[in-house]
Amino acid sequence: MEGLVKIKNLKVNCFIGILPEEKSAPQDLFLSITFSFESTKAAETDDIAHTVDYAKLTNFVQSHLQKNRYNLLECMAEKLIISIFSQWEKILWCKLTIKKPGAIPQAEYASYILERAR
């Protein structure tokens, strides 16, 4: 059986953007991550070794984005999904939604959505 996990609006403080003020100070982004994986063994055994530990995944995402600087959300999302797939072979499909509050003064946020499958 294939299961889905969704992490909604993970707050990450990181460097993103092309403007001088964006390059000089980190800003908050909000990421929603949905991924699928083969969950039969985890459901049968009740053992975390057979699932994707979403606490470890969120720590990885926060660390990755705080260590790297990006100009564009598109590049950030692509590199992040590649890194997630390389760290977790169990993940079969991943969808990222990255929200950037304040990117457009008249809007609540701008966002970019990327989906990838193995």
N, C-alpha and C positions, 0 to 999 in steps of 0.2 A: 504494500500500500504506500502511496506517496502522500506525505503530509506537508503542510504549509506552516511556516512560522512567520509572524509579522511583528516587527519592532516599530513602534510609531513615535515619530518626532523626537528622536535621540538628539539631544543638544550637544553640539561640538563647537568649541571655540578654536578657530583656525584662521590662517591667512588665505584669502581668496579674493581675486579681483584684479583689475587692470589700472585702477586709479591710484595716484600716489598715496592718498590717505588709506586706501585698502591695503597697500603694500607695507605701510608703516605700523599698522595696528591690527591685531586679530579681531575677528567678528564672529558672532554666533550664527551657525547654520543649524537647521533641523532636518534630520534624515529619517526617512521611513524606509525600512528594509524588509522585503518579503522574499522568502526563499523556500524552495521545495527540496525534499530529500526522501530517500527510501526509509520509511519509518516503521516497517513491520517488526524488525528485531527489537527496536526500542520499546514498542508497544507490548511485545511478548515478554521481554525480560525486565522491564522497569529499571534499566541500567543506563546511566548517562553516557557510558562508553559507546553506546549504539545510536547516539543521536548527535545533533549539533548543539553544543553548549552555547546558548545565545548570550550568556554573560561574557564568555571568552570572546565571542564574535564582536560584541559591542565594545569591549575593551580594545580589541584589535583595530576596529574602525576608528575609534577616538585617537588611538596612538598613531595610526597611519596618517590621519588628516592633520594632526598636530606636528608631525615630523616633516611633512611635505608642504610646499607652497604651490598654489595653482592660480593661473590667470582666469580660467574658464571653468564653469560647472561641468561642461561637457567632458573636458579632460579629466577632471577630478573623478567623475562618475565612472568613466571607462577604466582608469587606473585602479580605482577601488574595487570594481567588480573583478578585474583580472587578479588582484591580490587576494580577494576572498576565495575565488576558485582555486588559486594555488595553495591556500592554507587549509581549505576544507574540501576534500575530494568527494565527500558525501553530498555536497550541495549540487543539485542538478540544474536549477534555474534560479535566477535572482533578479529582483526588480528593486531599483533604488529611486527614491524621490528625494531630491535635495531642495530645500526651501531656503531662500536667502532674503530674510526680512530687511526692509529698508533699501533694497536695490532700486526700487522705483518709488519715488516719494508719494505718488498718488495711489499706491497699491499696498496691500498688507505684506506681500512678498512676491518675488519671482521664483519660479521653480523649474527644475529640469528632471525629467523622468527617463530612465534607461532600463531596458530589460535585456538580459542575455541568458542563453541556455548553453550548456556544454555541447 
